[in-house]
Structure formats: C-alpha cells, structure tokens
Amino acid sequence: MREKTEILVLGSGVAGLTFALRAADRAEVTIVTKRAREEANTAWAQGGISAVFDPTDSFDAHVEDTLVAGAGLCKRDIVEGVVREAPERILDLETLGTKFDHAPAGGAAPFELGREGGHSARRVVHAGDITGREVERALLDAAAAHPRIRFLEHHMAVDLITLSKFGGPDVCAGAYVLDTRTGTVLTLLARETVLATGGAGKVYLYTSNPDVATGDGVAMAYRAGAEVADMEFYQFHPTVLYHPQAKSFLISEALRGEGGVLRLEDGTAFMKKHHAQADLAPRDVVARAIDYEMKRTGEDCVWLDMTHHPASFLERRFPNIHAECLRFGVDMTQRPLPVVPAAHYMCGGVTTDASGRTSIPGLWAIGEVACTGLHGANRLASNSLLEGLVFGRRAAEAMIDLGPADGWSDVPEWDAAQAGPSDEAVVVTQNWAELRQLMWNYVGIVRSDKRLQRAARRIALLQDEIREYYWNHFVTRDMLELRNIATVAELIVSSALFRRESRGLHYTTDHLATDPAMARDTVVKRGVPAHFR
C-alpha cells in the first residue's frame, strides 16, 4: 500500500506539533505516532519551560547557566538564539490556550516563575507540576482543529526511505510505516520528512520516560546514513520516586528549586560536600552524588525533604506530585520522599543545523532526537520543552520550498520477502531485558573502560540475534523497538569508549580529568568510526 503526503512528521510531542501547526499553513502535514497521539515524552514533563521574564534576570545569565551546565560543548550562537526566542515562544503557547500559572497582579513578571538546578534565577514558567501535559493538550487541540493536519495513530515508522537505496540521489523521501493494529506496512512518501520522535530512556532499565521512548528517530537516521553526535551524554534525572509499585514517576527538580534538601537515611544533608550550589547543583553533579552516597552507604535510596514547607504550599505548588505520592502511601508534607536517579534525557542525537536540517537532504530533526548544540555535555533543567518549541518553529519557517517528488516512482512497496509469523517472541523479551540491564550496570552514571568494553561485546552478540529475528519474521512494534534501542545502545557505548575523558554526563573512573582538547562533538556515521569534530 502506498500513500503520499507533502510533509511527514514522525512524533506528536511538543516539537512535532509546534512544527506541524506552523507548516500546515502552506502544506499538508501527516503526523505519525506509534500509540495514541497524546502519548509523548512531552506529556510527562513536570517542571516547566525556562525563559527570561523577571526584570532582575537577563538573557546573558540564562545563556551563561546553559553554557556552564553544558560543560564546554554547547554552541554559544545556538544557545543565545534559543534563549532570546524563549519568551516569544511561551507567549505563542499562551495564545494557543496553554494555561500557565500567573503571578499576582502588579508583579514584576507576568508568570509565576520557578527555579531549578543550575539556574541562577527564577525563570521556569510552569502549569502547576504538569506543565508538559498542559502544553501537549493545548497543542493537540490546535492541531486537531487544523484542516491540513491529519494524524495516523498506532502507526510506527520501520525505516526511512532514501532514494539512494534505489539508484537515486541521497535524499529522504518518506518512511515505511507499520500499522501496529493490522500488521500491514504502508509506503508513505513525502517531499520532506521530520523526525520528532523524542528520546531513548527505555534503553536503560530504570528511566523517567514513558514506554514510547525507544530512540526510534536516532536509530532510523543512523541506518539511513545520517550523522549522529554526542550519544555518550545521557542525562540521569537525580530524583525518581523509589517505590515498588511506582513505575517511572518523576519527582520534579522544581522541588529542590523550592528549597528541597537531599538527605541520607539518618537525616544528614550531603550535597554541600559535593558542590558549592548544594541541592541546586546541575543534574549531572547531583545524580553522581546520589549514586556515590548510595554505593558508599549501601542504602537503596536517598531522601528528598520538603517537610519544612507548610502543607498548604506543597499541595498548591505540586498538586500532581503530592497526589501521586499519596497514592503510594507517601505523604511529602509529613516525611521525606524516597528517591533514586533514573535515565531521563538524551543530550546527543541526529546532527542538525540551526533550523533542523540533517546531513541527508529532505530529512529534518527537531526536539530531543536532534543534536543542535544547545545542551552540550549536560542539559540545563527546563531547556528541553523550550528546544522543541524553538526548533519546531524554526524548521517550519526554513522549509520554504518543498523538495522535489523526483524518484518516487522508483520506490518499491514494502516487501516482507521470506518473513513469516514468529513462535519465539521470548527472544524479543529476553533480549529487551538483557540489553536494558547491561546498559544500566555497565553504561550508567559512572563508567569504566572495562565495563564499556563488556557492554560493547554483549551488544554485538545481541545485535546478531536481533538481525536474524528481524529478517525472518513479520515486523511488530516490540521487535522494532528492540531493534532501535539496540542501535542506540551501540551508539552510546561506541561514543563513550571514544571519549577518553570525564565531561558533563560522561564520567569514567579511568579518565577522571577533563581534557580541553576534547571539547568537541563525538560524531558517528554508519560505516565511519567515531571521531571528533
């Protein structure tokens, strides 16, 4: 089955929707989303969006905070541009109907502003503690009402279509897309294709991400021959609720921004000995500190103490977190919250220019899937939704002329060849569990050469098994997700082995120093070994 669209967007989070709403003013846009349209990483974001609104704050301060967090790898021009666009993008969201928390009338800033780790001022615009959910709601409502935007829900991209595979130029012309309900694969041709697939937290055993975060965009782009960079920098959020029944429930950094204190089981506050900013240190520092203290003491978690605040303040400022914790029998107004680090945010990704163009003509990447130079070696809190807003709009504005449709007639429909149904689905579940466990144990917050080498050897074996399974059986969503996280794992490990220093989120016991000569991006491309640029 074959279909055509002018612009194909893979992903329905903040970046993809922002792009679609702008691009649909002049072109037909098809949004493919592998589950329901609202199931995106965006909806899980709690803290907010960083932007300068307080007159005592400044663009220069926001830029400097971002550069410091990025540990020498941010591109200053990209950071400055994003920071200066931020207030306008926030106002765009409000125009669409996003209900942010406002400051009392007559205040210095229009919004109630929070503060998070690494920020030198209050500049986090929020909607309670469910900012992402509220932003996603407003964007989806607007997209659903637009006559030139259509959604293909429960559809998952299998691979990008590049004309070079069929004797044509090196141009992306759409994607093969699996209807996960029927098992049929659609050949979906597009003049321009936009990756907005989000992150890859499910490559790790413990993550704050939803089940959809399996690195699909990075894996597909890499297989298609696009450049990928800085994959060794995976951010671990310091505080996810530690409870046997709580799956991936994030405890927002905004709690520490409001004075939350991390303590050991005996009540000792420990962050001051790890960083001058104590509990407001950047995320990489806090996650490593918690990991160190847990290993030193043998404790299963640490404790985030908010009990010095009145219950009324906590219930108003963090209504969702308070209610969710109560559901698990934990009252944050009465006792500290048990927390542990978990994989949270991918700082590397598909390399792009300042407007989202990748190294393959006709292919764009925006949001978490992209490596733009904004985050460097470590993301500053609440710059992520902002990145999706800024680059979603930039890509739409840069896509003035749609690519040609030349060569479409040469693209064959999906061919299942000799594939058949599987009676060995246990291969997928076993490899999925093993891959995520070894990534957590060997490629986590603290690394070593020996652990990385072990991970590389085991991933290579798993890749062989996955390839054999893939080519012999009909594709399923589970199979495709396993294939993608295995590719992402391989890229993370190869990039981490190449970077022989500690910088930002890449911390290795064999190379503790930061080497100024390595203040460059780690670039990988299919068939080309990792190298600095």
C-alpha positions in Angstrom: 0.0 0.0 0.0 1.4 3.4 -1.0 0.4 6.9 0.1 1.8 10.4 -0.5 1.9 13.5 1.7 3.7 16.8 1.4 5.3 16.8 4.8 5.6 13.7 7.1 6.2 14.2 10.8 7.2 11.3 13.0 6.2 12.1 16.5 3.5 14.0 18.3 5.3 15.8 21.1 6.0 19.5 21.6 8.5 19.7 18.7 6.4 17.8 16.1 3.2 19.6 17.0 4.8 23.1 17.0 6.3 22.4 13.6 3.1 21.0 12.2 0.9 23.9 13.3 3.3 26.4 11.6 4.0 24.3 8.4 0.3 23.4 7.8 -0.4 27.0 6.9 1.1 26.2 3.5 1.3 22.4 3.2 -0.4 19.2 4.0 1.1 17.6 7.1 0.7 14.0 8.2 1.7 13.2 11.8 2.6 9.5 12.5 2.5 8.5 16.2 3.1 4.9 17.3 0.5 4.9 20.1 -2.3 7.4 20.9 -1.4 11.0 19.8 -1.1 12.2 23.4 1.4 9.5 24.4 4.7 11.5 24.1 7.6 12.4 26.4 6.2 16.0 26.4 3.2 14.9 28.5 5.5 13.6 31.2 7.4 16.9 31.7 6.7 18.3 35.1 8.9 21.3 35.8 8.3 23.8 33.1 9.9 25.9 30.4 12.9 28.2 31.1 12.6 31.8 29.8 13.6 35.2 31.0 10.6 37.2 32.2 11.8 38.6 35.5 13.3 42.1 35.1 16.1 41.2 37.6 17.1 38.2 35.3 18.8 38.5 31.9 19.4 36.7 28.7 23.1 36.7 29.4 22.5 35.0 32.7 20.3 32.3 31.1 23.0 31.8 28.4 25.8 31.5 31.0 23.8 29.0 33.1 23.3 26.9 30.0 26.9 27.0 28.9 28.1 26.1 32.4 25.8 23.1 32.6 26.9 22.0 29.1 30.5 21.6 30.3 32.2 23.2 27.3 30.3 21.6 24.5 27.4 24.0 23.9 27.4 26.1 20.7 27.2 29.7 22.0 25.4 31.0 19.0 22.7 28.3 19.3 22.3 28.9 23.0 22.0 32.7 22.6 19.4 32.3 19.8 17.3 29.9 21.8 17.4 31.9 25.0 16.3 35.1 23.2 13.4 33.4 21.4 12.2 31.8 24.6 9.8 34.5 25.9 8.1 34.8 22.5 7.6 31.0 22.2 6.0 31.0 25.7 3.6 33.7 24.6 2.8 31.7 21.5 1.7 28.8 23.7 -0.4 31.0 25.8 -2.1 32.3 22.7 -3.0 28.7 21.8 -4.7 28.3 25.1 -2.0 26.9 27.4 -2.9 27.8 31.0 0.4 28.7 32.8 0.5 29.8 36.4 0.4 33.6 36.6 1.9 35.9 39.2 -0.3 38.1 41.3 -1.5 41.2 39.5 1.0 44.0 39.7 4.0 41.7 40.0 7.3 42.2 38.2 6.8 39.3 35.9 3.6 38.0 34.2 4.1 34.4 35.2 4.8 32.7 38.5 8.4 31.6 38.0 10.1 28.6 39.5 13.8 27.8 39.9 15.6 24.6 39.2 19.1 23.2 39.5 21.8 25.0 37.6 19.7 28.2 37.2 20.9 31.4 38.8 17.5 33.0 38.9 13.8 32.1 38.9 12.9 31.7 35.2 10.9 28.5 34.9 7.4 29.1 33.5 5.0 26.3 34.6 1.5 25.0 34.9 1.5 23.5 38.4 3.6 20.4 38.2 2.1 19.1 35.0 3.5 21.6 32.5 4.2 19.1 29.8 0.7 17.7 30.0 -0.9 21.1 29.7 1.4 22.1 26.8 0.6 18.9 25.0 -3.2 19.4 25.5 -3.1 22.9 24.0 -1.0 21.9 21.0 -3.1 18.8 20.3 -6.3 20.8 20.5 -5.0 23.2 18.0 -3.6 20.5 15.7 -6.9 18.6 15.7 -8.7 21.7 14.6 -6.4 22.4 11.7 -7.8 21.2 8.3 -4.4 20.4 6.8 -3.1 18.2 9.6 -4.0 14.6 9.8 -2.9 12.0 12.4 -2.0 8.4 11.8 -2.2 6.9 15.3 -0.9 3.5 16.3 1.5 3.6 13.4 5.2 3.2 13.8 8.0 4.0 11.3 10.0 1.0 10.4 12.8 2.7 8.4 13.3 5.9 6.4 13.1 5.8 2.6 16.2 7.2 1.0 16.2 7.3 -2.8 19.9 6.3 -2.9 18.8 2.7 -1.9 17.0 2.5 -5.3 19.7 4.1 -7.5 18.6 7.7 -7.0 20.2 10.7 -5.1 20.9 10.7 -1.4 17.5 12.2 -0.5 14.9 11.2 2.1 11.5 10.5 0.5 9.4 9.4 3.5 9.2 6.2 5.5 7.9 2.7 5.6 5.3 2.8 8.4 3.8 -0.2 10.3 0.1 -0.1 11.2 0.5 -1.8 14.6 -3.1 -2.9 14.8 -3.2 -4.7 11.4 0.4 -5.6 10.9 0.5 -4.1 7.4 3.3 -1.8 6.3 2.5 1.4 4.4 4.9 3.0 2.0 4.4 6.7 3.0 6.1 9.0 0.5 6.8 12.7 1.5 8.6 15.7 0.0 10.0 16.5 3.4 10.3 14.2 6.5 10.7 15.5 10.0 12.0 13.4 12.9 10.3 14.5 16.2 10.5 11.1 17.9 11.9 12.2 21.3 14.3 10.3 23.4 15.5 6.8 24.3 15.2 6.4 28.0 13.9 2.8 27.6 17.5 1.8 26.6 18.1 1.8 30.4 16.5 -0.4 33.0 15.3 2.5 35.1 14.0 5.6 33.4 11.7 8.5 33.9 10.5 8.1 30.3 7.2 6.6 29.1 7.3 3.3 27.1 7.4 5.1 23.8 10.9 6.5 24.3 12.9 3.9 22.4 15.2 6.0 20.3 13.4 5.3 17.0 14.4 8.5 15.3 18.2 8.3 16.1 18.3 4.6 15.1 16.4 5.1 11.8 18.5 8.2 10.9 21.8 6.3 11.6 20.7 3.3 9.5 19.8 5.8 6.7 23.4 7.2 6.8 22.8 10.5 8.8 25.3 11.9 11.1 24.7 11.3 14.9 26.7 13.1 17.6 27.4 13.1 21.4 25.5 10.0 22.2 27.7 9.3 25.2 26.0 12.1 27.1 22.8 10.6 28.6 21.3 12.6 31.4 20.1 10.8 34.5 17.5 12.7 36.5 18.5 12.6 40.1 15.1 12.1 41.6 12.6 9.4 40.6 10.2 8.0 43.3 11.7 4.9 44.8 8.7 2.6 45.4 8.0 -1.0 44.2 4.7 0.0 42.6 5.7 3.3 41.1 6.8 3.0 37.5 9.0 5.8 36.3 7.3 8.5 38.4 9.5 11.6 38.3 9.9 13.9 41.3 10.5 17.3 39.6 13.7 19.3 40.1 11.3 22.1 40.9 11.1 20.7 44.5 14.8 21.3 45.0 14.2 24.7 43.4 11.8 25.4 46.2 14.3 24.5 48.9 14.1 20.7 48.9 17.1 19.1 50.7 18.6 15.7 49.8 19.4 13.6 52.9 20.7 10.2 53.8 18.6 7.8 55.9 20.0 9.2 59.1 18.9 12.7 58.1 22.3 14.0 57.0 22.2 16.6 54.2 25.0 15.6 51.8 25.0 17.8 48.7 27.1 20.7 50.2 30.2 18.4 50.3 29.7 17.6 46.6 29.1 21.1 45.1 29.0 24.7 46.1 25.4 25.0 44.9 24.5 22.1 47.1 21.0 20.8 46.2 20.7 23.3 43.3 23.8 21.9 41.5 23.4 20.8 37.9 21.8 17.4 37.3 25.0 15.5 36.4 26.6 16.5 39.7 23.5 15.7 41.7 23.0 12.3 40.1 26.6 11.3 40.6 26.5 12.5 44.2 23.4 10.3 44.9 25.0 7.4 43.1 28.2 7.8 45.2 26.3 8.1 48.5 24.1 5.1 47.8 27.2 3.0 47.0 29.1 4.3 50.0 26.3 3.6 52.5 24.7 0.6 50.9 21.3 2.3 51.1 18.7 1.7 48.4 17.7 5.3 48.0 18.2 8.8 49.4 15.5 11.1 50.7 14.2 14.5 49.4 13.0 16.5 52.3 10.2 19.2 51.8 8.7 19.0 55.3 10.0 22.5 56.2 7.3 23.9 53.9 3.6 24.3 55.0 1.4 21.5 53.7 -0.8 24.1 52.0 2.1 25.4 49.9 3.1 21.9 48.8 -0.4 20.9 47.9 -0.8 24.1 45.8 2.6 24.2 44.1 2.9 20.4 43.5 -0.6 19.1 43.4 0.1 16.2 41.0 3.2 15.0 42.7 1.6 15.3 46.1 -1.5 13.3 45.0 0.6 10.7 43.2 2.9 10.1 46.1 -0.2 9.8 48.4 -1.4 7.1 46.1 1.7 5.1 47.0 1.3 5.8 50.7 3.9 8.6 50.9 2.9 12.0 52.3 5.5 14.6 51.3 4.1 17.1 53.8 4.9 14.7 56.6 8.1 12.9 55.7 10.8 13.0 53.0 10.3 11.3 49.7 12.5 8.2 48.8 14.2 8.9 45.5 16.8 7.4 43.1 18.3 8.5 39.8 17.0 7.2 36.5 17.7 7.7 32.8 16.0 10.9 31.7 17.2 12.9 28.7 19.3 12.3 25.6 21.7 15.2 25.0 23.1 13.9 21.8 21.2 12.9 18.7 20.9 13.4 14.9 23.1 16.4 14.0 21.3 19.4 12.6 22.0 23.0 11.6 20.3 25.9 13.4 17.0 25.2 11.6 16.8 21.4 12.0 18.3 20.2 8.7 20.2 16.9 9.0 23.1 15.7 6.8 20.5 14.0 4.5 18.6 16.3 2.2 14.8 16.1 2.8 15.3 14.9 6.4 14.9 17.2 9.4 15.2 16.5 13.1 13.8 18.6 16.0 13.4 18.2 19.7 15.2 15.6 21.8 16.0 13.4 18.8 18.3 16.2 17.5 21.8 17.3 18.5 21.6 21.1 17.9 24.4 22.3 20.2 22.0 23.6 22.8 22.7 21.1 25.5 26.4 20.2 25.0 27.5 17.6 27.6 24.7 18.1 30.0 21.2 19.7 29.7 20.2 22.6 31.9 16.8 21.9 33.6 13.7 23.0 31.6 15.6 23.8 28.4 14.0 20.7 26.8 10.5 21.8 26.1 12.0 25.1 25.0 14.2 23.4 22.5 11.2 21.7 20.9 9.3 25.0 20.7 12.1 26.9 19.1 13.4 24.4 16.6 9.9 23.2 15.7 9.1 26.8 14.6 12.4 27.3 13.0 12.2 24.2 10.9 8.7 25.1 9.7 9.9 28.6 8.7 13.0 27.3 7.0 11.0 24.8 4.9 10.0 27.4 2.4 10.4 25.2 -0.7 9.3 21.6 -0.5 11.7 19.0 -2.0 11.0 17.5 -5.4 9.0 14.4 -5.9 11.5 13.0 -8.5 12.2 9.3 -8.0 9.1 8.5 -6.1 8.0 6.1 -8.8 11.2 4.1 -8.2 10.4 3.4 -4.6 9.1 -0.1 -4.2 6.4 -1.0 -1.7 7.4 -2.9 1.5 8.4 -6.5 0.8 8.2 -9.0 3.6 10.3 -11.3 1.5 10.6 -14.7 3.2 9.4 -13.4 6.6 6.8 -15.3 8.5 5.0 -15.2 11.8 7.0 -15.8 15.0 6.5 -18.5 17.5 9.6 -17.3 19.5 8.5 -14.0 20.9 10.5 -14.9 24.0 13.6 -13.9 22.0 12.4 -10.3 21.9 11.5 -10.1 25.6 14.8 -11.8 26.7 17.0 -9.5 24.6 15.0 -6.5 25.7 15.5 -7.3 29.4 19.2 -8.2 28.9 20.0 -5.1 26.9 18.5 -2.7 29.4 20.1 -4.4 32.4 23.6 -4.4 30.9 23.2 -0.7 29.9 22.2 0.2 33.5 25.1 -1.8 35.0 27.9 -1.0 32.6 27.0 2.3 30.9 25.3 4.2 33.7 26.1 7.3 35.7 29.7 6.2 36.4 31.6 4.2 33.8 34.9 2.5 33.2 36.8 1.2 30.2 36.3 -2.4 31.2 32.6 -2.1 31.7 32.1 -0.3 28.4 34.1 -3.0 26.6 32.0 -5.7 28.2 28.9 -3.8 27.1 30.2 -3.5 23.5 30.9 -7.2 23.2 27.5 -8.2 24.6 25.6 -5.7 22.4 27.3 -7.0 19.3 26.1 -10.5 20.1 22.6 -9.2 20.8 22.6 -7.3 17.5 23.4 -10.5 15.6 20.4 -12.2 17.3 18.1 -9.3 16.6 19.1 -9.0 13.0 18.4 -12.7 12.5 15.0 -12.4 14.1 14.1 -9.2 12.2 14.8 -10.7 8.8 13.0 -14.0 9.5 9.7 -12.7 11.0 7.0 -10.2 10.3 7.7 -6.8 11.9 5.9 -5.9 15.1 6.2 -2.8 17.3 8.0 -4.8 20.0 10.5 -6.1 17.5 11.1 -2.6 16.0 11.6 -1.0 19.4 14.1 -3.7 20.4 16.0 -3.2 17.2 16.1 0.6 17.8 17.2 0.5 21.4 19.9 -1.9 20.5 21.2 0.5 17.8 21.0 3.4 20.3 22.9 1.3 22.9 25.6 0.6 20.4 26.0 4.3 19.6 26.2 5.3 23.3 28.8 2.7 24.0 31.0 3.4 20.9 30.9 7.1 21.6 31.7 6.6 25.3 34.7 4.4 24.5 36.0 7.0 22.1 35.8 9.9 24.6 38.7 9.2 27.0 38.0 12.0 29.5 35.3 12.8 32.0 33.0 15.7 30.9 29.4 16.5 31.9 27.3 13.4 31.8 30.1 11.1 30.7 32.1 10.3 33.9 34.6 7.5 33.7 36.9 6.2 36.5 39.7 5.5 34.0 39.9 9.1 32.7 38.8 11.4 35.5 40.2 14.6 34.1 38.5 16.9 31.6 40.8 17.3 28.5 40.4 20.8 26.8 41.5 19.1 23.5 38.4 17.0 23.6 35.9 19.9 23.8 34.5 18.7 20.5 31.5 16.7 19.4 31.8 12.9 19.1 30.4 12.2 15.6 29.4 8.7 14.3 28.0 7.7 10.9 27.2 4.3 9.5 30.4 2.8 8.2 32.6 5.5 9.7 34.2 5.1 13.2 33.6 7.6 15.9 35.6 10.8 15.6 35.8 14.3 17.0 34.6 17.4 15.1 
